[in-house]
Amino acid sequence: MRGKRIYAVWKKQMKDTLKNKAVLLQFVMFPVLSIIMQNSMKIDGMPGRYFVILFATMYVGMAPLTAVASIISEEKEKNTLRELLMANVKAGEYLLGIGLGIFVCCMAGSVVFALAGKYTGLDMAEFLLVMAAGIVISLLLGAVIGISCRNQVTEVSVSVPVMLVFSFLPMLASFNEKIGAVSKYAFSQQISNYMSAVGDPAAKGGNLAVILCNAGIFAVLFGLVFRKCRLV
């Protein structure tokens, strides 16, 4: 695995992301919504950073997952990926380059969330660290979907339901205890809990064991589909 090839794929992905409005919108929509809602809606009894945490959780469960799944399936369908592999780019180098590109874009959005929530110093660093952990797990799941699907139509039919579960489950759990009993086993719920606890010692933090368990399951799935499913 060579760093130059990984960098080349990363650079290509950054350029393609800026040109692809559908993918770029995913990185912009939720940060912008958080700024608008956070500054325009004030409700008595509502936590000060409610909308920032709400949209940041949706962002973690949606943007990395759908972006990486869409990119991989699209390049498989258009044979762009075949051309890269024929140019001596290894599958691992391609996936790492794509993943790094999406991660950078997602972390740029995470900084916007941090600024919208007026986090500073160690609180900002902790918030961004929690976001980064959630983004990496979401990327891993998105890669599983992208690799295992033959084309974009199949990818959309799989990624949309999965994305809806992980992005909206924490929000629904805040209104329904029965949903909350299920949501606590999702990494996005625990990421949301950790974000809520940043700068608020009285808030209950997340469950690291659940996050690690989710990450482990997705890592095993990734290993299985990477070995059994071809990228081209």
Disulfide bonds with the S-S distance in Angstrom:
none
